[in-house]
Amino acid sequence: MSSDRKLESADQTLAASPAPQKLGRNGAAAAKEKIWIDLDNSPHVPFFAPIIEELEKRGYPVALTARDCYQVRELADLFHLNYKLIGRHYGRNKIRKMAGLCFRALQLIPTILREKPDLAVSNGSRSQLIVSTFLRIPCLFMGDYEFATNWAFIRPTCLLCPEVIPTTALRLDANRILKYRGIKEDVYVPRFVPERSIRPQLNLDENDIMVTIRPAASEAHYHNPESDKLFDAAVKFLSESRDVKLVALPRTEKQAMELKKRWHDLFQSGSMRMPNGVVNGLNLIWHSDLVLSAGGTMNREAAALGVPVYSVFRGHIGSVDRYLAQQGRLVLLQSVEEVQTKIRLERRNCPSRPPDSNGTVLNSIVEHIVAMMKSKCPSPSIGKSGAELSDPQFTK
């Protein structure tokens, strides 16, 4: 089904993902309240997939919506999620972006009125926050970058974030802030199973030094042009080695065209290439010898997998990235000189699979969601603070 058909089907019933209204292991899904999850950006798809699965195992039906931008739709299909596609991205222009935000909120309302969810959950979906506030649905916001645009006049019921982010950096009442140990990538990276077919698919030899690169999110509000300069310097440095093969992962079709135009000679010579269609990003990272990115999620995924990773992001460095850098799991490049002196070009001894994990972060996040479902929590608030939560489960 095409995205246009999904968008035009006003009477389509929102599907739960991946199996709407099925009985969970405890046998009583139909009797439990419904959770609405909104996929607003591409990293949210692998992040929420195991959360949805775990919630449904516990008997909670999930209503899933998605925004058509940054390969959200393609990734949701890749993960076999059932969702309703509502709204799209409106570009970098601030006026159009704000108008698009409000318009998508209006598009969401009929579906949410029909679905009647008891809790809204997202990783920073502002359209969901608007709808939740308007319809007085308790809202759990997740985030791992404290410098993302703050809420102007509306606040979520609670914010869930990694414990390495200081409470003082978050513009929300302290008793509304929930924490978990680790990083959000620890939710889904431990479930990853490598597939060895990626190098042949990209026409790469086993002896090639495979470097996965990702340019900056040029349409994001936090974009700094210095990231683009460092990215260009890194591409020039990496392409000087004959053994290096660059695999570029653009965020949009427009960015793909810009890369092909900017680095035409590298594409012609075979030194740079792009995957045909959507690929499993974790599998690409796992089989890379190193990763260089101007974006946060790919850097943190590489760090979680133990793959050498270099960041050319030049916006405000968040607490999570500083934490990973202090642990030696992420290298923050701050100048052209550091590009040339800190990047190590060598083949990586790739294990058969990542180390096992006990799923602590996934369980912690799911427990927070379930606790909100069981508690009589208030709806999102308007103004500086709003009502306070008295349930001790919601204290930091």
Protein Blocks (a to p, Z undefined) as FASTA:
>chain_A
ZZklmmmmmmbccdddfbghiacfkopmmmpccdddddfbfklmmmmmmmmmmmmmnopa
cddddddeehlmmmmmmnopacddedjdebjblklmmmmmmmmmmmmmmmmmmnopabdc
dehiaklmmmmmmnopacddddfbfkbccdfkbccfbdcddfklcfklpccdfklpccde
djfklmmmmmpccdfklmmmnopafkbccdddddddfkbmkbcfklmmmmmmmmmmmmmp
mkbccddddfbfklmmmmmmmmmmmmmnopaccdehjddfklmmmmpmbdcdfbfklmmm
mmmnopacddfbfbdcdfklmmmmmnopaccdfbfklmmmmpccddddddfbdcddehlm
mmmmmmmmmmmmmpccddddedjkopadfbfklpZZ
